Amino acid sequence: MADNIPNPNSEGPSGGWGSLKGIASTYGESSPTPAALETLARQNKPGGFMCVSCAWPKPVNYHPFEFCENGAKATLWELTSHRCTPDFWNDHTVGELRQWKDHDLEMTGRLTHPLRYDAGTDRYVEVTWDEAFVGIATILNRLEKESVVFYSSGHAGLEASYLYALLARLYGNNNLPQSSNMCHETTSVGLNKVIGSPVGTVVWEDLEKADAFFFFGQNPGSNSPRFLHPLQDAKRRGARIVTFNPVLEQGLISFVNPQNPIDMLTGNETQISDQYHQVKAGGDIAAILGVCKHVIEADDLAVADHKPRIVDFEFIEEHTTGFDQFVEMVRETPWPDIERESGLTEVALRDAGDVYIGAKSVIGVYGMGLTQHAQGALNVAMVVNLLLLRGNIGREGAGCCPVRGHSNVQGQRTVGIAEKTKLIPMDKLKELFNFDPPMKDGMTIVDAVKGLMDGTVKAFVSLGGNLVRAVPDQLEMERVWAAQELTVMVSTKLNRSHLFPAKTAYILPCLSRTEIDRQVSGNQSVTTEDSFSHISGSTGKRTPASKCLRSELAIVAGIAKATLEPGPRLRWDDWIADYSLVRDLIEKTYPEDFRDYNARMFQAGGFYRGNDAHERVWNTPEQKAVFTKPDRLNALSFAPAEGRFRLVTLRSNDQFNTTIYGYSDRFRGIEGTRDVVLMCKADIASAGLFEGQRVTLVSDFSDGKHRELAGLEVRAHALPIGTIASYYPESNVLNAIDHHDELSKTPASKAIPVRIVSGHRNAFGSREIETAMERPVFVSGDRELKREAFQREGSVD
């Protein structure tokens, strides 16, 4: 436990023996092939393969074991020795499997053969690949083009992704939503609006030069554990880390490096955060405004005293617009309003501001805790406002660092999986493939789900993913997903989306990134893009789980060949035979980003495709970075009300997205279950509840539809008053498809309005606004004062 930021919910620091124990548990459950350890040794290294889990970048100077706990779990999960063969369906029906948990479905093992749903027996049956492709093509060619959606999960490599986007456009639409729609589309839209770049601006070298990191709604301990290595290095050279998060995340409190023998033997912990501020869910706008207010007031004093300015006025004059309007609004906003909306004290925010002022180079890090709000894009803009004040974008050791999720979620957008036509070089596609691309914008995930609900969407082709489980309005989604004419799912394992088959449904099993992909020209390699815009190659070495598996690229090409009219420039067989030909096409389509693509794909650390904002070139309409004047102090779509809580959806350290590896969330002290609702003791008491009680969460969204999640056990947890938490994806049943960010339509999963029902009465938490100030803010200082504050919350140190 870090000395000055207690986390009573955790069983210990991130990393360390707990991390090894977690990997060992997954190893035992998945029973991987004997070569699994050799495979892990190749993970995230040149000539090896890039992690199938998150998109954290790969350093040039890599560690002997360049993988984290979750990355190892993802690899072991795919290398399982368990097999889900066609014989599995002799003993199980689809209806029966709907009663299984997500974890148990995955534990059936790797899918081995292409399958078609047989409604008469309520089972999947084996088909040949040709039968599957012809059956899919027959239905696609009788449906209206606009009624078909081509979804992608963020796993497939750049080569398959490029051809998948081409398939959709040759078919006749731009209905290419992607998993980014559900997590970081807020970044793609919001960041692009204010700095002209849809992605982060930092590179690996910036991590090594930063004097301070400001974290907002990001959890490296579970979601990107390899980030903890550069953070540990930063702390050792004296950098400061300030965190804003409603939840005490162990990865931002303390870390024991599993690759350091001395740390492991002695239990030596590195304290990560110097300050940890538990902002109310949805209160980041006010919190960041408070830090900016302190910086501006300090600058005003410096000007009055004829001292050097605090804000970087030369940078602001040359590179930004909107500064005066923003500053005016900051000066006019009173501290009590900031305190009320953030749930933090003026003193705490000024302490954070002092760290910002004292640092020469600052990196602003954020995750889905910032993007998944009704005003997520404004959240992102506020981070940019803070960074712009002191010129912390576009220079060494500074910048904006959104941490992306799936391993190639950013790269798929780069090579054309996007529903917005303005993002695609349609003229080059027309020239390369001799067709007229559709110019109407396609559907986002929100549009597609609503299209399913009103019946205008008739078919879904899914390149990976578990969409039924991943989106809001989950129960309604199960019904409308099954009502389609066609579902096609490219998958490695069973998941819940397979259990709601359309009138015609296919499961097409694919190779994993770790497996040999032997085509006519030899074993093929694929490429992915990380969060820092670096492209890296992967080559699989493991024997495929089944001789019947095909690569994602070969499956996409197989569907295309069966569905589309042939043409001399559509060389599907050649592209299957040699993926380097597809990389040549990507380079021709995006020559600035992919120069010398095939020659550079195995460069250590990946090759950088560039980022104009990193060079202080602002591709905004104003040709400058934009200060944003906020029109509100919270990111909510609803007002505080008696009995209304703000529900934050969480992932455990034993899952990745909708993949549940097990039931151990050691960072929160929860074992053996996911059916919990986390509340601070003050809320439990004021709501008339008790720990261990079973309750039901009921949606309080304004559309009048009934949504509930029952059977949750009340658990005491260190959270702000009025903020409660439960696990994703189970809690998706409570979120409405219309509850999303205004600009990007990213679902607002980090502040869902809910009420708590115990028996037949409502349990009200009536202290949401005023008493939120009573909870502790953990900052450096006297431990006994923090102990007293923590005990006032009703917990123990």
Secondary structure, DSSP 8 states (H G I E B T S, - for coil): --SSS--TT-SS-EEHHHHHHHHHHHHHHH-B-TTHHHHHHTBTSTTSB--SSB-----SS--SS---HHHHHHHHHHTBS-EE-GGGGGS--HHHHTTS-HHHHHTT-EE-S-EEEETTTTEEEE--HHHHHHHHHHHHTTS-GGGEEEEE-S-S-HHHHHHHHHHHHHHT-----BGGGGTTHHHHHHHHHHHS-SS----HHHHTT-SEEEEES--HHHH-GGGHHHHHHHHHTT-EEEEE-SS--GGGTEEE-TT-HHHHHHT--EE--SEEE---TT-HHHHHHHHHHHHHHHHHHHHHTT---SS-HHHHHHHEE-HHHHHHHHHHS-HHHHHHHH---HHHHHHHHHHHHH-SSEEEEE-HHHHSSTTHHHHHHHHHHHHHHTT-SSSTT-EEEE---BTTHHHHHHTT--S-GGGS-HHHHHHHH-S----S----HHHHHHHHHHT---EEEEES--HHHHSSSHHHHHHHHHTSSEEEEEESB--GGGGS--SEEEEEEB--TTB--EETTEE-EEEEE-TTSEEEEEE--B--S-TT-B-HHHHHHHHHHHHS---TT--HHHHHH-HHHHHHHHHHHSTTTSTTHHHHTT-TT-EE---GGGGT---STTSSEE----S-S---SS---TT-EEEEEE--TTEETTEE--SEEGGGTEES---EEEE-HHHHHHTT--TT-EEEEEE--TT----EEEEEEEEE----TTEEEEETTGGGGGS-TT-B-TTT--B-TTSEEEEEEETTEEE--TTSSGGGGGS--B-SS-HHHHHHHHHHHT---
